[in-house]
């Protein structure tokens, strides 16, 4: 145990540690998680988190488009792609597109090709083949909340592999993680269960007769 006189000398070091700890926490929080699940007969993609855009270079502002997922990009057999958010088939909305913002490209998350979504909400967001799509003027202070729903679809119909985790890494160290859920299987009733229920009802009837 150090004497009290030694602690003042250690304060600058402790302060440095605390600063590094806070910086580490802030960096860990600045990441995006995208989840995909089968829900009520649909496939739903949801986005949460935020990204630090510092160091990503310049962006181009272009017209938006209809949201889509491509578990395997045509011509890029080891990469996948997605753009989530409001559907804009006529291209009225705008998005910021970073051409060189992605260091490690998003890998494939299934064998399916490009499929357009049926309904999207929130701020547009996506990545694929080295591109990064963000809302216009995004500065990292806003929670990314894009969704995309495929009505009446399953993972199998979209060519998505359940249980897959795909991670893209940006040039500034930020990460985008896509997690594909595992559908909940319907557990069939054992074949003997109806017979067991019938037997229990019969025993209850016999017990009532004896009481009388």
Residue pairs with C-beta under 8 A, 6 or more apart in sequence:
2 10
27 52
27 173
29 49
29 50
30 49
30 50
30 51
30 52
30 140
30 174
31 49
31 50
31 51
31 174
31 175
31 176
31 177
32 47
32 48
32 49
32 50
32 51
32 125
32 144
32 174
32 175
32 176
32 177
33 47
33 48
33 49
33 177
33 179
34 45
34 46
34 47
34 48
34 82
34 84
34 176
34 177
34 178
34 179
35 45
35 46
35 48
35 178
35 179
35 181
36 43
36 44
36 45
36 46
36 69
36 155
36 160
36 178
36 179
36 180
36 181
37 43
37 44
37 181
38 44
38 154
38 155
38 181
38 183
38 184
41 151
41 152
42 149
42 150
42 151
42 152
42 153
43 149
43 150
43 153
43 154
43 155
43 158
43 160
44 147
44 148
44 149
44 150
45 69
45 82
45 84
45 117
45 146
45 147
45 148
45 149
46 146
46 147
47 84
47 122
47 125
47 144
47 145
47 146
47 147
48 143
48 144
48 145
49 143
49 144
50 140
50 141
50 142
50 143
50 144
51 134
51 138
51 140
51 144
51 170
51 174
51 176
52 140
52 172
52 174
53 98
53 134
53 138
53 139
53 140
53 172
54 140
54 172
55 171
55 172
56 98
56 100
56 101
56 132
56 170
56 171
56 172
57 98
57 99
57 100
57 101
57 171
58 98
59 96
59 97
59 98
59 99
59 101
59 134
60 96
60 97
60 99
61 94
61 95
61 96
61 97
61 136
62 94
62 95
62 97
63 88
63 91
63 92
63 93
63 94
63 95
64 85
64 86
64 88
64 91
64 92
64 93
64 94
64 95
64 124
65 83
65 88
65 89
65 91
66 87
66 88
66 89
66 116
66 117
67 82
67 83
67 84
67 85
67 86
67 87
67 116
67 117
67 120
67 124
67 126
67 146
67 148
68 81
68 82
68 83
68 114
68 115
68 116
68 117
68 148
69 80
69 81
69 82
69 114
69 115
69 117
69 148
69 150
69 158
69 160
70 80
70 81
70 82
70 112
70 113
70 114
70 115
70 128
71 80
71 108
71 109
71 110
71 111
71 112
71 113
71 158
71 159
71 160
71 161
72 79
72 80
72 108
72 110
72 111
72 112
72 113
72 159
73 79
73 80
73 81
73 114
73 128
73 129
74 113
74 114
76 129
77 108
78 107
78 108
79 105
79 106
79 107
79 108
79 128
79 129
80 106
80 107
80 108
80 109
80 110
80 128
80 166
80 178
81 106
81 114
81 126
81 127
81 128
81 129
82 106
82 126
82 127
82 128
82 148
82 178
83 124
83 125
83 126
83 128
83 133
84 117
84 120
84 122
84 124
84 125
84 126
84 146
84 147
84 148
85 120
85 121
85 122
85 123
85 124
85 125
85 126
85 146
85 147
85 148
86 93
86 120
86 121
86 122
86 124
87 116
87 117
87 118
87 119
87 120
93 124
94 136
95 124
95 133
95 134
95 135
95 136
96 133
96 134
96 135
96 136
96 137
96 138
97 131
97 132
97 133
98 131
98 132
98 133
98 134
99 130
99 131
100 130
100 171
101 131
101 132
101 170
101 171
102 127
102 130
102 131
102 132
102 168
102 169
102 170
102 171
103 169
103 170
103 171
104 167
104 168
104 169
105 128
105 129
105 130
105 168
106 127
106 128
106 166
106 167
106 168
106 176
106 178
107 166
107 167
108 166
109 160
109 161
109 164
109 166
109 178
109 180
110 155
110 158
110 159
110 160
110 161
110 164
110 180
111 159
111 161
112 158
112 159
112 160
113 159
115 150
115 158
115 159
117 148
117 149
117 150
118 149
118 150
118 151
119 148
119 149
119 151
120 146
120 147
120 148
120 149
121 145
121 146
121 147
122 144
122 145
122 146
122 147
123 135
123 138
123 142
123 144
123 145
123 146
124 133
124 134
124 135
124 146
125 133
125 134
125 135
125 144
125 146
126 132
126 133
126 146
127 133
127 168
127 176
132 170
134 144
135 142
135 144
150 158
154 183
155 161
155 162
155 180
155 183
160 180
161 180
162 180
162 181
162 182
162 183
163 180
163 181
163 182
164 178
164 179
164 180
165 177
165 178
165 179
165 180
166 177
166 178
166 180
167 175
167 176
167 177
167 178
168 175
168 176
168 178
169 175
169 176
170 176
